[in-house]
Amino acid sequence: MPSLDRSGTMPAVDDPLVAVVEALAGVLSCPVTITDDPGTTLAVFQEMHCFDVGIQPAFTARSLREFVHSMPPQVIHEVEEPLGMAVTLARWDDRLLLIGPYTHAPMYPGVAEEVLSRLSVPTAFLSPYKLYRTRYAIVDAEYVHRSAAALLRAAGSEDSLGTLQHIKAEGGTIAPGQGEAPQSASFTVIEDRYRHEQDFMDAVADGSADDALEALQRLSGMPRTIGYLSTPFLGATILRIMARVAAQQGGLPPATIDAISQEYAQRLHRVGHTSDPRRMLGFTSQMVSDFCTAVRRHRQHDYPMLVRRVTDQIDLHLSQDISTPALAEEMGVSASTLARQFKEATSTTIAGYVARRRAERAARLLSTTSQSVRDIALYVGYDDANYFVKVFRAQYGTTPTAYRDLHAR
């Protein structure tokens, strides 16, 4: 397998890890690499990221190769060296994961001078060191650990310890066990977390929104010391990555997966780093439900291919204007042919299907968010809130407000 590196040229292979690597590199703002050729990758790492082999021996290919060879598999290690830079590594099967380099602290005035003085480094290195250090992102170690654990799961492996093993590289020496952090939770709790995460991914792959949301509810009750859901922005990002990988395992076409994923990536930036649990719950619930619905509908094998393509297209663009002539043109058939085949397969018209799907999406928003009825009407494709109420009542036999009163979580 070629290296997957966000900073280099992505290989033209059908590997779901490519998307995961790209997503995590974007979230962390630092290089993320998976390779089955550690020797070459670490040599490139030294060439690109080692400040000076004499001053920063822990970032040389030789030191890192020796460390990788000796470290236990499926345990995520962070190596922090005296110049204030860090890199995270983990290995499983014949693969190596490498995240970084990055730093944990900003370069405040006087920091560079203090670091070089402590290491007895000549002042001639001061300006180059400042330029070097400020090239790299400031990343919290816990974020790196959670991201690495998510990537291991996406690759079919696991974080066997459930906590980051922090290694202080003093004098260029890197050895597993130095400066290890205490385990964050019991093995029983860690095993429960992985079981719930696997339940979540299995449910998405099966298109079961109820089972997926139930697994998320169990995850949200895990101890906060290891529960990444307690960090909303990162937690939602990791869940989005897990959901898209699971959806692909469930057979959903990459184009559909990408459309849903991109929509929620954009919406997540609008939601931002909210501390409102209800708002974030509504976001994640809707995202998971949309992935599950897409998987389930794609598996409707009794529908002809043309009808399945149309239902996928409708679900992806539900909030936009949808007409039979426009769909027919996109599918390359006449409007009458499309209308007839759709009615034969689904026992409803395209307009009836659109109304039902919009009502279903609105019902989910009503039960999981605090958005106004008018805003929800606009989101699902109705400019006229009164008309939306009429359509919703036809589907559910009650008004949107009454539905929310009965089903709000």
C-alpha positions as CSV (number, residue, x, y, z in Angstrom):
1,M,0.0,0.0,0.0
2,P,1.4,3.4,-0.9
3,S,1.7,6.1,1.7
4,L,-1.3,8.2,2.4
5,D,0.0,11.7,3.2
6,R,-2.1,14.9,3.2
7,S,1.0,16.9,2.4
8,G,2.0,14.9,-0.6
9,T,0.3,13.5,-3.7
10,M,-2.6,11.3,-2.9
11,P,-2.5,7.9,-4.5
12,A,-5.1,7.0,-7.0
13,V,-6.5,4.1,-5.1
14,D,-9.9,3.1,-3.9
15,D,-9.1,3.2,-0.2
16,P,-11.6,4.8,2.3
17,L,-8.6,5.7,4.5
18,V,-7.6,8.4,2.0
19,A,-10.7,10.4,3.0
20,V,-10.1,9.8,6.7
21,V,-6.5,10.9,6.4
22,E,-7.5,14.1,4.5
23,A,-10.3,14.9,7.0
24,L,-8.1,14.4,10.1
25,A,-5.2,16.4,8.5
26,G,-7.7,19.2,7.9
27,V,-9.0,19.1,11.5
28,L,-5.6,19.0,13.1
29,S,-3.8,21.3,10.6
30,C,-0.8,19.1,10.5
31,P,0.6,16.2,8.4
32,V,-1.1,12.8,8.7
33,T,0.5,9.8,7.1
34,I,-0.2,6.1,6.9
35,T,2.4,3.9,5.3
36,D,3.6,0.3,4.9
37,D,7.1,1.6,4.1
38,P,8.3,3.1,7.4
39,G,11.9,3.4,6.4
40,T,11.2,5.6,3.4
41,T,8.6,7.6,5.2
42,L,10.8,8.3,8.2
43,A,13.6,9.3,5.9
44,V,11.3,11.8,4.2
45,F,10.1,13.0,7.7
46,Q,13.7,13.8,8.7
47,E,14.3,15.6,5.5
48,M,11.2,17.7,5.8
49,H,10.9,18.3,9.5
50,C,14.1,17.8,11.4
51,F,15.6,21.2,12.4
52,D,19.1,19.9,12.7
53,V,20.3,16.3,13.2
54,G,22.8,17.4,15.9
55,I,20.3,19.5,17.9
56,Q,17.1,17.5,17.3
57,P,18.3,13.8,17.2
58,A,14.9,12.5,18.2
59,F,13.5,13.6,14.8
60,T,16.1,11.7,12.8
61,A,15.0,8.7,10.7
62,R,17.4,6.4,12.7
63,S,16.0,7.3,16.1
64,L,12.4,7.1,14.9
65,R,13.0,3.7,13.2
66,E,14.5,2.2,16.4
67,F,11.5,3.5,18.4
68,V,8.9,2.2,16.0
69,H,10.6,-1.2,15.9
70,S,10.5,-1.4,19.7
71,M,7.1,0.1,20.5
72,P,4.1,-2.2,21.1
73,P,1.5,-2.4,18.3
74,Q,-1.9,-0.7,18.5
75,V,-0.7,1.7,21.3
76,I,-0.6,5.4,20.3
77,H,2.6,7.1,21.4
78,E,3.4,10.8,21.4
79,V,7.1,11.6,21.2
80,E,8.0,15.1,22.5
81,E,11.5,16.3,22.0
82,P,13.4,19.2,23.8
83,L,12.9,21.8,21.1
84,G,9.2,21.7,21.9
85,M,8.0,19.7,18.9
86,A,6.0,16.5,19.0
87,V,5.0,13.6,16.7
88,T,2.5,10.8,17.3
89,L,3.0,7.3,16.1
90,A,1.2,4.0,16.1
91,R,1.7,0.7,14.3
92,W,-0.6,-2.2,13.5
93,D,-0.2,-5.1,11.0
94,D,2.4,-3.8,8.6
95,R,1.3,-0.2,8.7
96,L,2.6,2.9,10.5
97,L,0.6,5.9,11.4
98,L,2.5,9.2,11.8
99,I,0.8,12.4,12.8
100,G,2.8,15.6,13.0
101,P,5.0,17.3,13.7
102,Y,3.2,19.8,15.8
103,T,3.7,21.8,19.0
104,H,1.7,22.1,22.1
105,A,2.4,25.8,23.0
106,P,2.7,29.1,21.1
107,M,6.0,30.8,20.7
108,Y,5.7,33.6,23.3
109,P,8.5,36.2,23.5
110,G,11.5,34.8,25.2
111,V,10.6,31.1,24.7
112,A,13.0,30.5,21.9
113,E,15.9,32.1,23.8
114,E,15.1,30.0,26.9
115,V,14.9,26.7,25.0
116,L,18.1,27.2,23.2
117,S,19.9,28.4,26.3
118,R,18.7,25.4,28.3
119,L,20.0,23.1,25.5
120,S,23.3,25.0,25.2
121,V,22.6,25.7,21.5
122,P,24.5,28.6,19.9
123,T,22.6,31.8,19.4
124,A,23.3,31.6,15.7
125,F,20.4,29.1,15.6
126,L,17.9,31.5,17.2
127,S,16.3,33.1,14.1
128,P,16.2,29.8,12.1
129,Y,14.7,28.0,15.2
130,K,12.0,30.7,15.5
131,L,11.1,30.3,11.9
132,Y,11.1,26.5,12.2
133,R,8.9,26.3,15.3
134,T,6.3,28.8,14.0
135,R,5.8,26.7,10.8
136,Y,3.8,24.1,12.7
137,A,0.4,24.0,14.2
138,I,-0.4,24.2,17.9
139,V,-2.4,21.0,18.6
140,D,-3.7,19.6,21.9
141,A,-2.4,16.1,22.7
142,E,-5.9,14.8,23.5
143,Y,-7.1,15.9,20.1
144,V,-4.3,14.0,18.4
145,H,-5.0,10.9,20.4
146,R,-8.7,10.9,19.6
147,S,-8.0,11.4,16.0
148,A,-5.4,8.6,15.9
149,A,-7.8,6.3,17.6
150,A,-10.5,7.1,15.1
151,L,-8.2,6.4,12.2
152,L,-7.2,3.1,13.7
153,R,-10.8,2.1,13.9
154,A,-11.4,3.2,10.4
155,A,-8.5,1.0,9.3
156,G,-10.1,-2.0,11.1
157,S,-7.7,-1.9,14.1
158,E,-8.0,-0.5,17.5
159,D,-6.4,1.6,20.2
160,S,-5.7,-1.2,22.6
161,L,-4.8,0.9,25.6
162,G,-7.3,3.8,25.3
163,T,-4.9,6.5,26.3
164,L,-1.9,8.4,24.8
165,Q,1.5,7.2,25.9
166,H,3.6,10.3,26.2
167,I,7.3,9.9,25.7
168,K,9.9,12.6,26.6
169,A,12.9,12.3,24.3
170,E,15.8,13.6,26.3
171,G,19.2,13.8,24.7
172,G,17.8,12.1,21.6
173,T,16.8,8.9,23.4
174,I,13.4,7.6,22.7
175,A,12.2,4.5,24.6
176,P,8.6,3.2,25.2
177,G,7.7,3.6,28.8
178,Q,9.4,6.9,29.5
179,G,7.0,9.5,30.9
180,E,3.9,7.4,30.2
181,A,0.7,8.9,31.3
182,P,-1.5,6.9,33.6
183,Q,-4.2,4.9,32.0
184,S,-7.4,7.0,31.6
185,A,-9.9,4.3,32.4
186,S,-10.2,0.6,33.2
187,F,-10.0,-1.9,30.4
188,T,-13.6,-2.8,30.9
189,V,-14.7,0.8,30.2
190,I,-12.4,1.0,27.2
191,E,-13.7,-2.3,25.8
192,D,-17.3,-1.0,26.3
193,R,-16.5,2.2,24.4
194,Y,-15.1,0.2,21.4
195,R,-18.1,-2.1,21.4
196,H,-20.5,0.9,21.3
197,E,-18.5,2.5,18.5
198,Q,-18.6,-0.8,16.6
199,D,-22.3,-1.0,17.2
200,F,-22.7,2.5,15.9
201,M,-20.7,1.8,12.7
202,D,-22.6,-1.5,12.1
203,A,-25.9,0.3,12.5
204,V,-25.0,3.0,9.9
205,A,-23.8,0.3,7.5
206,D,-27.2,-1.4,7.9
207,G,-29.0,1.9,7.5
208,S,-30.6,1.6,10.9
209,A,-30.9,5.2,12.3
210,D,-32.6,4.1,15.5
211,D,-29.8,1.6,16.4
212,A,-27.1,4.1,15.5
213,L,-28.6,6.8,17.6
214,E,-29.0,4.4,20.5
215,A,-25.3,3.4,20.2
216,L,-24.5,7.2,20.3
217,Q,-26.6,7.6,23.4
218,R,-24.6,4.8,25.1
219,L,-21.4,6.4,24.0
220,S,-22.4,9.8,25.4
221,G,-22.8,8.2,28.8
222,M,-19.2,6.9,28.8
223,P,-16.8,8.4,31.4
224,R,-15.8,11.9,30.2
225,T,-12.1,11.0,30.6
226,I,-12.3,9.1,27.4
227,G,-15.5,10.3,25.9
228,Y,-14.6,12.4,22.8
229,L,-18.3,13.4,22.5
230,S,-17.6,15.8,25.3
231,T,-15.6,17.9,22.9
232,P,-18.4,18.9,20.5
233,F,-16.6,20.2,17.4
234,L,-14.0,17.4,17.3
235,G,-16.6,14.8,18.4
236,A,-18.9,15.7,15.6
237,T,-16.1,15.6,13.1
238,I,-15.0,12.1,14.2
239,L,-18.6,10.9,14.1
240,R,-18.9,12.3,10.6
241,I,-15.8,10.4,9.5
242,M,-17.0,7.2,11.2
243,A,-20.4,7.5,9.6
244,R,-19.0,8.0,6.1
245,V,-16.7,5.0,6.4
246,A,-19.6,2.9,7.7
247,A,-21.9,4.1,4.9
248,Q,-19.3,3.0,2.4
249,Q,-19.2,-0.4,4.0
250,G,-22.9,-0.5,3.7
251,G,-22.7,-0.1,-0.1
252,L,-23.6,3.6,-0.4
253,P,-22.0,5.1,-3.6
254,P,-19.0,7.4,-2.9
255,A,-20.7,10.3,-4.7
256,T,-23.7,10.1,-2.4
257,I,-21.4,9.8,0.7
258,D,-19.3,12.7,-0.4
259,A,-22.4,14.9,-0.9
260,I,-23.8,14.2,2.5
261,S,-20.4,14.5,4.2
262,Q,-19.7,17.9,2.5
263,E,-23.1,19.2,3.5
264,Y,-22.5,18.4,7.2
265,A,-18.8,19.6,7.1
266,Q,-20.1,23.0,6.0
267,R,-22.9,23.0,8.5
268,L,-20.5,22.0,11.3
269,H,-18.5,25.1,10.6
270,R,-21.7,27.2,10.9
271,V,-22.6,25.5,14.2
272,G,-19.0,26.1,15.4
273,H,-17.7,25.2,18.8
274,T,-21.1,25.4,20.5
275,S,-21.5,24.4,24.1
276,D,-25.2,23.9,23.7
277,P,-25.7,20.1,24.0
278,R,-29.2,20.2,22.5
279,R,-28.0,22.0,19.4
280,M,-25.1,19.6,18.9
281,L,-27.3,16.6,19.6
282,G,-29.7,17.8,16.9
283,F,-26.8,18.3,14.5
284,T,-25.3,14.8,15.0
285,S,-28.7,13.1,15.1
286,Q,-29.7,14.5,11.8
287,M,-26.3,13.8,10.2
288,V,-26.4,10.1,11.3
289,S,-30.0,9.7,10.3
290,D,-29.3,11.1,6.8
291,F,-26.4,8.7,6.3
292,C,-28.6,5.8,7.5
293,T,-31.5,6.9,5.3
294,A,-29.3,7.1,2.2
295,V,-27.9,3.6,2.9
296,R,-31.4,2.1,3.5
297,R,-32.9,3.7,0.4
298,H,-30.0,2.7,-1.8
299,R,-30.6,-0.9,-0.8
300,Q,-34.2,-0.8,-2.2
301,H,-33.2,-3.4,-4.7
302,D,-36.8,-3.9,-5.9
303,Y,-36.7,-0.4,-7.4
304,P,-35.3,-0.2,-10.9
305,M,-32.0,1.5,-11.2
306,L,-33.5,4.7,-12.7
307,V,-35.9,5.0,-9.8
308,R,-33.1,4.4,-7.3
309,R,-31.0,7.1,-8.9
310,V,-34.0,9.5,-8.7
311,T,-34.6,8.8,-5.0
312,D,-30.9,9.3,-4.2
313,Q,-31.0,12.6,-6.1
314,I,-34.1,13.8,-4.3
315,D,-32.7,13.0,-0.9
316,L,-29.5,14.8,-1.7
317,H,-31.2,18.0,-2.8
318,L,-34.4,17.9,-0.7
319,S,-34.2,21.6,0.2
320,Q,-34.0,22.8,-3.4
321,D,-36.6,23.1,-6.1
322,I,-37.4,19.6,-7.4
323,S,-39.4,19.0,-10.6
324,T,-40.1,15.9,-12.7
325,P,-38.9,17.6,-15.9
326,A,-35.6,18.6,-14.3
327,L,-35.0,15.2,-12.9
328,A,-35.9,13.6,-16.3
329,E,-33.4,15.8,-18.1
330,E,-30.7,14.9,-15.6
331,M,-31.5,11.2,-16.0
332,G,-31.6,11.4,-19.7
333,V,-35.2,10.2,-20.1
334,S,-38.5,11.8,-20.9
335,A,-40.6,13.3,-18.1
336,S,-43.5,10.9,-19.0
337,T,-41.3,7.8,-18.9
338,L,-39.8,8.9,-15.5
339,A,-43.2,9.7,-14.0
340,R,-44.6,6.3,-15.2
341,Q,-41.7,4.2,-14.0
342,F,-41.5,6.0,-10.6
343,K,-45.2,5.6,-10.0
344,E,-45.0,1.9,-10.9
345,A,-42.1,1.3,-8.6
346,T,-43.1,3.4,-5.6
347,S,-46.9,3.6,-5.8
348,T,-46.6,7.4,-5.5
349,T,-45.8,10.3,-7.7
350,I,-42.5,12.2,-7.6
351,A,-44.2,15.1,-6.0
352,G,-45.8,12.8,-3.4
353,Y,-42.4,11.3,-2.6
354,V,-40.8,14.7,-2.2
355,A,-43.5,15.8,0.2
356,R,-43.2,12.7,2.3
357,R,-39.4,13.0,2.5
358,R,-39.5,16.7,3.4
359,A,-42.1,15.9,6.1
360,E,-39.8,13.2,7.5
361,R,-36.8,15.4,7.6
362,A,-38.9,18.2,9.2
363,A,-40.2,15.8,11.8
364,R,-36.6,14.9,12.8
365,L,-35.6,18.5,13.1
366,L,-38.7,19.3,15.2
367,S,-37.8,16.5,17.6
368,T,-34.1,17.1,17.9
369,T,-33.6,20.9,17.5
370,S,-35.0,24.2,18.8
371,Q,-35.3,25.8,15.3
372,S,-38.5,27.6,14.6
373,V,-41.2,26.1,12.4
374,R,-40.5,28.8,9.8
375,D,-36.8,28.0,9.7
376,I,-37.4,24.3,9.4
377,A,-39.9,24.9,6.6
378,L,-37.3,26.9,4.7
379,Y,-34.6,24.3,5.3
380,V,-36.7,21.4,3.9
381,G,-37.7,23.4,0.8
382,Y,-40.9,25.4,1.6
383,D,-40.9,29.2,1.4
384,D,-44.5,29.3,2.6
385,A,-44.7,28.2,6.2
386,N,-48.5,27.9,6.0
387,Y,-48.2,25.5,3.1
388,F,-45.5,23.5,5.0
389,V,-47.9,23.1,7.9
390,K,-50.6,21.8,5.4
391,V,-48.1,19.3,3.9
392,F,-46.9,18.2,7.3
393,R,-50.4,17.7,8.7
394,A,-51.2,15.5,5.6
395,Q,-48.3,13.2,6.4
396,Y,-48.5,13.1,10.3
397,G,-52.1,14.1,11.0
398,T,-51.0,16.9,13.3
399,T,-49.3,20.3,13.1
400,P,-45.5,20.7,13.4
401,T,-45.9,22.5,16.8
402,A,-48.0,19.7,18.2
403,Y,-45.6,17.1,16.8
404,R,-42.7,18.8,18.6
405,D,-44.6,18.9,21.9
406,L,-45.1,15.1,21.7
407,H,-41.7,14.1,20.4
408,A,-39.1,16.7,21.6
409,R,-36.1,15.0,23.1
